[in-house]
Amino acid sequence: MYQEEADGIFGIIEVVRDFYDHGIDEHMIVFLLMAIVALDIVLGVARAWAYHEFSSRKWRKGLVSHTAMILITAIGYPFALYMNLGPVVDAFIVAMMAAYGSSILASLSALGVEIPGLDRLVKQNIDHEKFQLKDGLEEPSKLIKKGEKKNESNH
């Protein structure tokens, strides 16, 4: 029996399916980006919750943009390899991992988890806005210390 090669939309689906059937093990950078984006979502929500800034509008906007990044990478990467553009897309993915990484560091810092040398480097050189909190809000660690001082003065 004669079987034709897939074309049109089925050809597109076939390229993506073939990549994930055979090629993902050799390209863990795609999975790493997806994991970093997921971690950024979780830490962003935790940060917003800790500072009482959680907003459904920001949540939807962030979720849509992060999901779009995952989908574009998941579907676009196999095509880039198919067109022999792997190194170009790998460079893009590394840049996106660095951007999401700075966001993760900012969220960790705001939640009280600091990585001394790396955290300072990012704060000084990379992304100043991610470390700024809403006016009038203090970091949770400072709020805890204030609460401890109040309790000590009552005794």
C-alpha positions in Angstrom: 0.0 0.0 0.0 1.3 3.5 -0.9 1.6 6.0 2.0 2.0 9.7 1.1 4.2 12.0 3.1 2.2 14.4 5.3 1.7 17.9 3.9 0.0 21.1 4.9 -1.0 21.2 8.6 -0.3 17.5 8.9 3.3 18.1 7.8 3.7 20.7 10.5 2.3 18.3 13.1 4.6 15.6 11.8 7.8 17.7 12.2 6.9 18.5 15.8 5.8 15.0 16.6 9.0 13.5 15.1 11.1 15.9 17.2 9.5 14.9 20.4 9.6 11.2 19.5 13.3 11.2 18.7 15.0 14.5 19.3 14.2 16.0 22.7 16.8 13.9 24.5 19.5 15.7 22.6 18.1 19.2 23.2 17.5 19.5 26.9 17.8 23.3 26.6 14.1 23.3 25.5 13.0 21.4 28.6 15.3 23.6 30.8 13.6 26.8 29.5 10.2 25.3 30.1 11.2 24.4 33.7 12.7 27.8 34.3 9.5 29.5 33.0 7.4 27.3 35.3 9.6 28.2 38.3 9.3 31.9 37.5 5.5 31.6 37.5 5.5 29.8 40.9 7.9 32.3 42.5 6.2 35.3 41.0 2.9 34.2 42.5 4.5 33.5 45.8 6.1 37.0 45.8 2.8 38.7 44.9 1.1 36.7 47.6 3.7 37.6 50.2 3.4 41.3 49.5 -0.4 41.3 49.1 -0.1 42.4 45.5 -1.8 39.4 44.0 -4.1 40.6 41.1 -6.1 38.4 38.7 -5.3 40.9 35.9 -1.5 40.5 36.5 -1.9 36.8 36.9 -3.7 36.4 33.5 -1.2 38.7 31.8 1.8 36.8 33.2 0.2 33.4 32.6 -0.6 34.2 29.0 2.9 35.6 28.2 4.7 32.7 29.9 2.4 30.2 28.2 3.1 31.8 24.9 6.8 31.6 25.5 6.5 27.9 26.3 4.3 27.2 23.2 6.5 29.2 20.8 9.6 27.4 22.0 7.9 23.9 22.1 6.5 24.3 18.6 9.1 26.6 17.0 12.3 24.8 18.1 11.7 21.7 16.0 11.1 23.9 12.9 14.3 25.8 13.6 16.2 22.5 13.7 14.4 21.4 10.5 15.7 24.7 8.8 19.2 24.3 10.3 18.8 27.3 12.6 19.5 25.4 15.8 22.4 27.6 17.0 20.4 30.8 16.5 17.4 29.5 18.4 19.8 28.1 21.1 21.2 31.6 21.6 17.7 33.0 21.9 16.8 30.3 24.5 19.9 31.0 26.5 19.1 34.8 26.5 15.5 34.0 27.6 16.9 31.7 30.4 19.0 34.6 31.6 16.1 37.0 31.6 13.8 34.5 33.4 16.8 33.7 35.7 17.0 37.4 36.8 13.3 37.4 37.5 13.7 34.2 39.6 16.6 35.8 41.5 14.5 38.9 42.1 11.6 36.9 43.4 13.8 34.8 45.7 15.5 38.0 47.0 12.1 39.6 47.7 11.1 36.4 49.6 14.2 36.6 51.7 16.4 34.1 49.9 19.5 35.8 48.8 22.5 34.4 46.9 25.2 37.0 48.0 27.5 37.4 45.0 25.1 36.5 42.2 22.2 38.5 43.7 24.3 41.6 44.0 25.6 41.2 40.4 22.1 41.0 39.1 20.9 43.9 41.2 23.7 46.2 40.0 24.0 45.3 36.4 21.1 43.4 34.9 17.6 44.2 35.9 17.0 47.0 38.4 13.2 47.1 38.0 12.6 43.5 39.1 14.1 44.3 42.5 11.9 47.3 43.2 8.8 46.7 45.3 5.6 48.7 45.4 5.9 52.0 47.3 5.5 51.7 51.0 6.0 47.9 51.1 9.0 46.4 52.9 10.6 43.1 52.5 9.1 40.3 54.6 12.4 39.8 56.5 12.3 43.5 57.6 8.6 43.1 58.7 9.5 40.0 60.7 12.4 41.9 62.4 10.1 44.8 63.3 7.6 42.3 64.8 10.4 40.7 66.9 11.5 44.2 68.2 7.9 45.0 69.2 7.6 41.7 71.1 10.9 42.3 72.9 9.9 45.8 74.0 6.6 44.4 75.5 8.5 42.0 77.8 
